[in-house]
Amino acid sequence: MATEALKPHGPRFSVGLTGGIGSGKSLVADQLAARGATLVDTDRIAHALTAPGGAAMDAIRSQFGADYLTPDGALDRARMRQRVFSDAKAKKQLEAILHPLIRVETERAAQRAAGAYPVFVVPLLVESGNWRERVSRVLVIDCPEELQVERVMRRSQLAPEQVRAIMAAQATRAQRLAAADDVIVNDRDPGALEPEIDRLHALYCQLARAAEEQ
């Protein structure tokens, strides 16, 4: 169940939404938001923290040097991505800076959530350790790995080996599915997902109401 880290004054029921790169997390999250959920997107929070003047930038500059900043003072994400893929120590150093700040901002957003229930969009939910204990249910967006590669190549103009390297740094498909309470398989036309999204939204509304009545 959701822990008091996301409460005392925030919602008692919450959903953690995750999936591999190219699975369609944003598509499903936006559809849930259109039905009345409140989104808390950790990727967007991380981008804000590493934008020019972001709360993480002084620590990143101190730890990694100005070479990892863009001319306007934001994090050079491409350069940092290359560094952390090849340097496990650097990855841990970056996470030590970002993860506490992201946690604070997600908790603040949870307190402000005014929709039917909050959905925490967390690409690395399975990898991040304690997220499973911080939300009431985990929703995994799943699709075949070859489709992930195809989508990301089309979207980001990355080479296949680059996409597979990103996938290799994430939890496996099996690990995500093992952590799931609910699964949406996104391997069809987006419109085909709507009945399943409707069903889950109705379930989540019911569970949120029941949690508030406790």
C-alpha positions in Angstrom: 0.0 0.0 0.0 1.0 3.6 -0.4 3.2 4.7 2.5 3.0 7.9 4.6 5.9 9.2 2.5 3.1 10.2 0.0 0.8 11.3 2.8 -0.3 12.6 5.5 -2.2 15.2 3.5 -2.1 13.7 0.1 -4.2 11.0 -1.5 -4.4 7.6 0.2 -4.6 5.7 -3.1 -2.1 6.1 -6.0 -0.9 4.4 -9.1 2.7 3.9 -10.3 2.9 3.8 -14.1 6.0 2.4 -15.8 7.2 0.6 -18.9 10.3 0.3 -21.0 11.4 3.0 -23.4 9.1 3.2 -26.4 6.3 1.2 -24.6 3.8 4.1 -24.7 3.8 5.3 -21.1 3.0 8.9 -22.0 0.1 7.8 -24.2 -1.6 5.9 -21.5 -0.7 8.5 -18.8 -2.3 11.2 -20.9 -5.4 9.1 -21.4 -5.8 8.5 -17.7 -5.3 12.3 -17.1 -8.0 13.0 -19.7 -10.4 10.8 -17.6 -9.6 12.7 -14.4 -6.4 11.4 -12.9 -3.6 13.7 -11.8 -0.2 13.0 -13.4 3.1 13.3 -11.5 5.7 12.7 -14.1 9.2 12.1 -12.6 10.9 12.6 -16.0 9.4 16.1 -16.2 10.4 16.8 -12.7 14.0 15.7 -13.5 14.0 17.9 -16.6 13.0 20.9 -14.5 15.7 20.1 -11.9 18.3 20.0 -14.6 17.1 23.0 -16.6 19.0 26.4 -16.5 18.8 27.5 -12.8 17.4 24.1 -11.8 17.8 23.0 -8.2 20.2 20.2 -9.2 22.5 22.2 -11.3 24.9 23.6 -8.7 25.6 20.1 -7.4 26.0 18.6 -10.9 28.5 21.3 -11.8 30.4 20.7 -8.6 30.5 17.0 -9.1 31.0 16.7 -12.8 32.4 20.0 -14.0 31.2 22.6 -16.5 31.8 20.3 -19.4 28.5 18.6 -18.6 26.5 21.8 -18.9 25.1 23.3 -22.0 26.0 27.0 -22.9 22.7 28.1 -21.2 23.5 26.3 -18.0 21.3 23.2 -18.3 22.5 19.6 -18.0 24.0 18.3 -21.3 21.8 15.2 -21.3 23.5 13.5 -24.3 27.0 13.9 -22.8 25.9 12.8 -19.3 24.0 9.8 -20.8 27.3 8.6 -22.5 29.1 9.1 -19.2 26.8 7.2 -16.9 26.3 4.3 -19.4 30.1 3.6 -19.3 30.8 4.6 -15.7 28.8 3.0 -12.9 30.4 5.3 -10.2 29.3 8.4 -12.2 25.8 6.9 -12.5 25.5 6.5 -8.7 26.9 10.0 -8.2 24.2 11.5 -10.5 21.5 9.5 -8.8 22.6 10.6 -5.4 22.1 14.2 -6.5 18.8 13.7 -8.4 16.9 11.1 -6.6 16.4 12.9 -3.3 15.3 16.1 -5.1 12.9 14.1 -7.4 11.4 12.5 -4.3 10.8 15.8 -2.6 9.1 17.2 -5.7 7.0 14.1 -6.3 5.8 14.3 -2.7 4.9 18.0 -3.0 3.0 17.2 -6.2 1.2 14.4 -4.4 0.0 16.8 -1.7 -1.4 19.1 -4.4 -3.1 16.3 -6.4 -6.7 17.3 -6.9 -7.9 14.7 -9.5 -9.6 11.4 -8.9 -6.3 9.8 -8.0 -2.6 10.5 -8.7 -0.6 8.6 -11.3 3.2 8.6 -10.7 4.8 8.2 -14.1 8.2 6.6 -13.3 10.2 5.1 -16.1 12.6 3.4 -13.7 10.0 2.4 -11.1 11.2 -1.2 -10.9 14.8 -0.2 -10.8 14.4 2.5 -8.2 14.0 0.3 -5.3 11.2 1.6 -3.0 8.6 2.9 -5.4 6.7 -0.4 -5.2 6.1 0.4 -1.5 5.2 4.0 -2.2 2.2 3.4 -4.5 -1.0 1.3 -4.1 -0.8 -0.3 -7.5 1.7 -0.7 -10.3 0.5 -0.3 -13.9 3.0 -1.6 -16.5 2.7 -0.6 -20.2 4.1 -3.5 -22.1 5.0 -4.3 -25.7 7.4 -6.6 -27.6 11.0 -5.6 -27.5 11.3 -5.3 -31.2 8.4 -2.9 -31.3 10.2 -0.8 -28.6 13.3 -0.6 -30.8 11.3 0.3 -33.9 9.3 3.1 -32.0 12.4 4.7 -30.4 14.4 4.6 -33.7 11.5 6.3 -35.5 10.9 8.9 -32.7 14.5 9.7 -31.7 16.5 8.8 -34.8 18.8 6.6 -32.7 20.7 3.6 -34.1 19.3 0.2 -33.1 22.4 -0.5 -31.0 21.9 2.7 -29.1 18.3 1.8 -28.4 19.2 -1.6 -27.2 21.9 -0.2 -24.9 19.3 2.0 -23.3 17.0 -1.0 -22.9 19.8 -3.1 -21.4 20.2 -0.5 -18.7 16.6 -0.8 -17.7 14.7 -3.6 -16.0 13.9 -6.5 -18.2 10.4 -7.0 -19.6 10.0 -10.0 -17.3 11.0 -8.0 -14.2 8.5 -5.2 -15.0 5.7 -7.7 -15.5 6.6 -9.5 -12.3 6.1 -6.2 -10.4 2.8 -5.3 -12.1 -0.7 -5.3 -10.6 -2.1 -4.3 -13.9 -0.8 -4.5 -17.5 -1.8 -2.8 -20.7 -0.3 -4.4 -23.8 0.4 -1.5 -26.2 1.1 -3.4 -29.5 -1.9 -2.2 -31.5 -3.5 1.0 -32.8 -3.8 3.5 -29.8 -7.6 3.6 -30.1 -7.7 -0.1 -29.3 -6.4 0.6 -25.8 -9.3 2.8 -24.8 -11.6 0.0 -23.4 -8.8 -1.2 -21.2 -8.0 2.3 -20.0 -11.7 2.9 -19.3 -11.8 -0.3 -17.2 -8.7 0.5 -15.2 -9.8 4.1 -14.6 -13.1 2.9 -13.3 -11.3 0.4 -11.0 -8.8 3.1 -9.8 -11.7 5.5 -9.0 -13.4 2.8 -7.0 -10.3 1.9 -5.1 -9.5 5.6 -4.4 -13.0 6.2 -3.0 -12.7 3.1 -0.8 -9.3 4.2 0.5 -10.7 7.6 1.4 -13.6 6.0 3.3 -11.2 4.0 5.5 
